[in-house]
Amino acid sequence: MVDGRSRHAYPSLRDYVERLHGHECFYCGVDAVVAKGYLGVDHVIPFCAGGMTAIENLVPCCEVCNQKKGKAPLSTFLAKK
């Protein structure tokens, strides 16, 4: 079970989110293998802005995109791309 108030996703949740999105970064499409096996999860609505740690608000994200997006809302991040 996931506690949506926790900032961190459990490893099983991270794995599920990655599989759900085809093992690719949601933002740039890089494959997990190209990303050296690392895809984290990103809160589409940032946790600091009230976004929950729930499947509906999590997407797989490579380290580069995760750092670029930071705590920005999705619309702000996509506008800068």
Secondary structure, DSSP 8 states (H G I E B T S, - for coil): ---TT-SS--HHHHHHHHHHTTTB-TTT--BTTTTTT--EEEESS-GGGT--SSGGGEEEE-HHHHHHHTT--HHHHHHH-
